[in-house]
Amino acid sequence: MAVISSLLMIGADKSAEIEAQSIKVCNMLALVAIPVIAVNLLFQYSIVDMSAQLSFTFWLIVASLFGVTIGFNAICLHDLAKVWVISVFSLYVTFTCLFLYGIETGFCWLLLLAYPIGFLFWPEKNSTLRFSLFCITTLFFALNMVVEAKPLFTLDQSQQYLMNISVFFTSIVIQILASKQFIDGMMRYKSRLEVQANMDSLTGIYNRNFFEDELQTKLREKGTDQYHSLLILDIDYFKEINDNYGHAAGDDALREIVRRVNSAMPTEGLFGRFGGDEFCLFWLSSSSTQAMRVAQHVISAVNLPKETQVRDFHVRVSAGMTTDSKRRNLVRLFNAADNALYFAKRNGRGQLAIEQDGHLDLVKTRLEVVDTPFVSVQ
């Protein structure tokens, strides 16, 4: 499987996502065609008087032509590779239909596969290459219908029936594999886009939009006896970290805060970055006392001194919290926690404040920091 995956990726690893998927479909068609044609020839060898040497020679020529497709993609001639693989397929079908078994076998209907595959190769709305490919395929189809050639083998009715079955299953296999390859790739691409749309690229946690959507869902689904809590954290003196130590140190501080909160937050909590140095944490508790313990545990974990990867400095946060068992709309919820945050900042920073029923209180005094060699940014 690793070898097949590597062959499919030839030429696709340096391309944009949608183009990469079409390149992998192109490589897959070339690779699949080789064993499929071999199986077809073995089947045809079993029902007609075709020599083994002729069958092998014919397969070797066709397989070599399909193999050229991989070579074109390897040197980044992707459009040429796509046109080539369809052209070789059309030549193979036309030659087999006209000169080996005759039009009665229905072999020419395999050419219809080129039309849906053309959309997999060039999915954009207006594609001159796709239109050109359709014209080439239509020309080959017309040749099969118009040219009167004497086939090498004359098939009776039962042999023609078996050949029709061969054509049917060949078309099914090729179409399913090509479509599956493209769809699987696009689903992976869609998943990555969803992650990028919902997550903060620097810290790997939810961004503001997705956090608010998930928070709204949690509020609708929570039980009436559950307390919902929102905690807003803001890094103290974050501007000084960036100014004195550089933005790399600031990024490292943000990631360190996220790591610490993740290690201390409830399993079912929501954690997101609201931009800059501000983070939000939401969770459900059975009581306001339990909610308070969670908040204190998170703030204590965040404000413990620890060496960061970029610089030796201590990072602390101020935090504002609101908790209630009643349902609230998002604006009121965020306003309450935000008011508590700025109350904590106005009264010394590095601590937690709570808003309850319009009243603001400090949960505990400024968190004490043990003596360490780290440089304070204050």
C-alpha positions, 0 to 999 in steps of 0.5 A: 500500500505504501508503494501505491500511495507513493505512486499516486502522489507523484507530481501531486505533492507540490500542487494545490489541493484540488489540482493534487486530487486530479493528479492523483486520479490521473495516476490512479487511472494509469495504474489501474488500467494496467492490471484491468487490461491484463485481466480483460486480456486473460478473460478474452484469451479464455473465450477466443482463440488468441495466442498467449504471445499476442495477448502479452505483447498487446498488454505490454505495449498498452501498459507502457503507454499508460506508464508514460502518464506517471512520467509526465506527472513526475516532470510536472506536465500535468495537463499533458498527462491527463490528456495522454491517459485519456488518449491512450485509453481511447486508442486502446478501446478503439483498436480493440473494438475495430480490429480485434473483436468488432463493434458488436462487443460494445467495447466502444461504450467504454469511451463514455468514461472519459466524460465524467473523468474529464470533470474529475481532471478539470473541475473548474467551471470553464475548462478549455482542456476539458472541452478539448478532451470531450471533442477528442473522445467524441471523435474516437467514438465517431470513428468506432461507429463509422469505420468499417474494419474487419476484426481479427476475431469473429465472435459468436453470440455467447462470446459477444455476451461474455464480452459485454459483461467484461465491458460492463464490469471494466467500466464499473471498476474504473468509474468507482475507483476514480470517483472514490479517489477524488471524493476521498481526497476532497473530503480530507481537504474539506476536513482540513478547511473546517479545522482551519476555519474553526481553530486558531492557527497559532495555539490549536484551540477554538477561534472566536466564531466557533467557540461562540457557536459551541457555547450557544449549543452548550447553553441550549442543551444544559440542564436546569440544575447545572451552573454554567461558567465563563472565564475570560483570561488576559495575559498581564503586560503582554505588550511588554513581552512582545516589545522587550523579547520579540514576537517569537517570545510572545507566541511562545507565551500564548502557547504556554498559557494554552498548554497550562489551561488545557492541563487544568480545565474540565474535560468537557469544557470549551476553550478558545482564543478571542484574539491577541492575548485574550482567552475564554473558557466555558464549563458546566458545574453542579454548583457555584462552589464547584465552579469556583474551585475549577476557576481557581485551579485553572488560574493557579496552574496558569500563574505558576512560574515556568521556563518557556522555550524562547525566553526566561520570564514569568507569564501571569494572567488576570481573569474575570468569571461569571457563573449562574444556573439561569440561561443567559444570552451570549452578550450578557454572559460575555459582558459579565465576565468582561466586567469582572476581568477589568475589575481584576486588572484595576485591582492589581492584576494576576488575580481572579474576579467574579461577577454575580448578580451585578456584584464584582468581587475578588476571589482571592488576593494577588497570587504569590509567586515563588522566588525564581530566576525568571525575569518578570516583565513588570 
